[in-house]
Amino acid sequence: MDNIELIGKIKKLKKEKNAIILGHYYQIDEIQQLSDYIGDSLALAEQSRKVDCDIIVFCGVHFMAETAKILNPSKKVLLPDISASCSLADSCPASEFAKFKAKYPDHTVISYINCSAEIKALSDIICTSGNAEKLVGSLPKDEKIIFAPDRNLGGYINRITGRNMVLWNGACEVHDALTADTILRYKQQYPEAKVIAHPECNDTVLQVVDFVGSTNAMLKYVKNIDVKQIIVATETGIVYQMQIENPNKEFIIVSNSGCNCNDCRHMKMNTLEKLYSCLATEKPEIIMNSELIEKAKAPIIRMLEISKSLNLI
């Protein structure tokens, strides 16, 4: 089947099965076009609580589909490619983190949403790149905190808040690979451009860019600046939405390889063919035991409650 036929069949199946497609900004363009809702991690977590459907198809990576299942245990949650993992989540094995946590028994554990359900179950509060600063800031200044699994995001929050959180040594392979030297070369090549970066990049990168923010924050920033060129230091997929909202602006993806791409190999595992297949067969399905769901749900709900009280959602 060609893409036009696939898209038609996906739409038909979605209607027949009372399904909704949630898509992350890092998905391929065609999947973003088909998604009923596009967002970053916080927006998708919040949206997954509101859905009125029988089936949720989560076009993202495994931890995101797990989050949707945690918040909707009675619904069927599908992931087009069950092996679509996350390098950041994989960098924090639950057994090793449990040992790490035991060394700091008087610490509150804040975990970035890009982690497994098992890590969420070991946490007190979940955060996203969009709300981490304010969630951390909502806690008493003398409260001791462990931040996991992203050392770059945690280090950035430490720097801008003056905290001294204990950091787990994990990272996203896509963002962590970018270097300050590469950014500076792009700035030299495009001297009139503004540079935006995700806080999953390392600190040397964040120190030389014009704006640091979550995926959603970068989208808002780009809409409000009066420049023609924007250098983008994050995953390639975000450019699709940026271009739709800003058709007269040019977006240059930072890439160490010089290919004008910075793709997450896991995010790009979801394809139209796999999306069609999972709707047709209702597999692969996210299966989790009720005990893990309840333990992992508590820190997510706490995040959503704090976010609401701070008018973040």
N, C-alpha and C positions, 0 to 999 in steps of 0.2 A: 504494500500500500504506500502511496505517496503521502506527503504531509497533509495535503488538503483532505484526503479521504480519512486519514487517521484522526484529524481534528474533528471532522464530522461525526465519526463513530464515538469518540471520547465524549463529545457533548451529548450524544444520544444516550449513551450508557449512564452518564452522570445524572441525567434527568430521570431515566427509568429506575435507577437504584437510589434515588434521593441522596445523592452524594454531594459533598462540597470539596473543592480543591483549594488547599492553602499552599501558597508558594512563597519561598524566600527570594529576596532580591538577587541572590547569587545563582538562581536557576537560569537555564538557557532561555532565550527570548520567547520561543514558542510556548514554553510552559508558563512563563509569566503572563503571556497573552491569554492563556486558557484558565488561569487561576481566578477563583471567585474573590480571593483576597490576597494581596501582596503585602509583605511587611518585613520588619526586622524581628529579632527574637522576642522582644517585649510585646510588640503589636500582635504577633502571631499567638503568643501565649494567652494574651487577653482575648483575642478573637476566638480561640478554640473553646473558651468557656461559654461563648454566646451562640454557638452554631445550633441550628435546629435541623438536624438531618440524621440519617441512619449510618452513613459512612463518611469518615474523614479521610481524604487522600492527602497525605502530607508530602509535598514536593520540597524536600530539603535533605537533611541528613538524619541519622538514626536518633540522636539525642533529642531532636526537635519532635520527631514522631512520638518518641517516648513521653515527652512533655504533654503532648496532646492527649495521649492515652491516660496519663496520670490525672489530667483534669476532666477527662470524659471516660471513666472506666466502663460505662455501660455501652459505649459506642464502639463500632468496628473502626480501627485506625489502620490504614494501609500506607506502606512506603514503597514506591515503585521499584527501588533497588534496595533490598534489605542489607546489602553490604556497603551502602553509602554511609561510611563512618565519618569521623572527624579527627584530624591529627591532634587537635588540642584536647578533646575528650580522651583520646587514646593515651595521651601523655600523663594521665593521672589514674593509674589502676587503683581500684577501691581497696584492695588488701594493703597496698603500700601507703595509701593515704590514711588509712585507719591507724597504722603505726605512727605516722607523722603527727596526726592529730593527738595521739596519746601522749606525746611529748609536751603538749601545751594544754593541759586539762582545764585551765581557767580562761581559755580563749573562746570567743564567739567565732563560729565558722561561717564566713560568707563565701559562697561559691558562685562563680560566673555560670550562667545558664548553659554554656557550652561544655557540659559535663554529663556523665552517665547518670542514670537513675540511682545507681548505687552511691555515687558521690553526693547526689542531692539528699539521699537518705541520711548521710553523715553530716549534713549541713544544718545551720540554724536559719540562714536567710539565703535566698538565691538573688542574684542581681543580673542585669544586662549591661552592655557597654553604655547604654543610654541613661541608665538610672544609678549606676554604681557610685558615682561621686556623691549624689544626694542621699542614697541609702546609707553609705558610710558616714556621711555628715550628720545623719539623724541620730546616730548612736553617741553616747557620752564620750567626750574627748579622751578620757582615761580608760575606756573599754579596750581590752586586749583582743586583737582580731587575727585570725588566720584567713588569708585570702587564697582561693584556689579556683581553677588550676592555672590561670594565665599570669605568669610573672610580669609580662609587659603591661597588661592592663592594671594589675595590682601595683606595679612600680609607678605607673603614671598617676594613679589615685593617691599613692603615698606622697608623690612630689607636689601635687596641686592642693592637697589637704593638710600637709604637714604631719600625716600619720606615720606610724612605724609598724604597719601590718606585717606579720610573718607571711612570706610568700612561698607557695608551692612552685617548684621549678618546671612549669609546663609552658607550652607555646603553640601557636598556630603556624604550621610550616609555610603557609602562603605569606602571611604578614611578617613573620620573623625573618624571612629570607631577604627582605628589602633592606638596603643599606643607605646610610646618609650620603655616601659618595655618589651613589646612583641618583638620589634625589637632587643633589647639588648639580650634577651634570644636566639633568632635565631642566633645572631652574636657569642654568646658563644658556641652554638651547631655546628656552621659551621665557625670556626675561619679563614679559608683561603678564605672565600667567600667575594665578594663585595655586598653591599646593594644599591639598586636603589629604588627611590621613586618618586611618582607623587606629584607636588606641591599642590594638593588638600588635602594632608595629613596635619595634624596640625603641628605647628612649633616645638613641642617637638620631633616629629618623624624626621622632616627634619634636625634637628640639629645633629642627631646621624647616618645618612646614608652617604654613599660614593658619591652618585650622585643624584641630583634632576633634573628632566626634564620632558617635555611633553612625551606623548606616543611615538612619532616619535623620539625624542631625546634619549629616553631610548633604543630604538631599535638600533640606531647608536652607542651609547656608548657600548652596549653589544657586538657588532661586533668587536669593536676595543680594547677590553681589553683581556689580556692574563691570564685569570683565568678559572678554570673549573666549579666553582659553583657561581651562582648569586642568591641572595635573593631579591625577587621582592615584593615591597610594592605598589601594584596597583591592578586593576581588573584582574581576572584570565585569561580572554580571550587573553590578550596580549602574553601569553606564547606560543600559537600556532604559531604565526609568529616568535617569538624568536627561537623556536625549529627548525623551517624550516631553518632559516638562520644560526643557530649555532648548528648543530646536535650533536656535541661532548661536549656540555656544559650541565650542570644540572641546572634547574631553580626551586627554592624553593619559593612557594607563601607564603607570610606572612598572617597568619590568626589568629585572636583572639580565634577562636574556635578549632584550631589545626587540621582542616580537610584538610589542604593544598588546600583551596579554598577561594576565596574572591570575590564571584560572585555579580554582580549587578542584582537584581531581575527584574529590568525593561528591561535591555539589553537582558536578557535571556528569555523574553516573546516571542520573535520572534523564530519561529520554522520552520522546513521544510514544515510541513503541512500548516501552516499559510502563508508561502511564496507562496506555490502552489495555495492556495485558493485565495489570493489577485491578483495573476496574472490571474487566471481563471475568476474571477468575476470583476476585476478591482476595487475592494473595499477592505479595507477602503481607501478613498481618502482624501487628505488634501485639505480642502476648506477654503479659506481666502478672505476677501473682499479687493478690490483694494486699498482703503485708507490705511488700515493697512499694506499691502504689500509695498506701497511706503514709508511710514514712517519708517518701519523696515529695508527697503533696504538701505537707505542712510548711516547709520553707518556701515553696512557690507561692502558696496562699499568703504567707507573711510578706513576701515581696510585693504582691499585688495590693495588699492592704496598706502597706507603708507608701507605695507609689500613689495610691488613691488619696491618702491623707496629705501627701505632698503635692497633689494636683499634677502628677506626672502622667496620669491616664484618665 
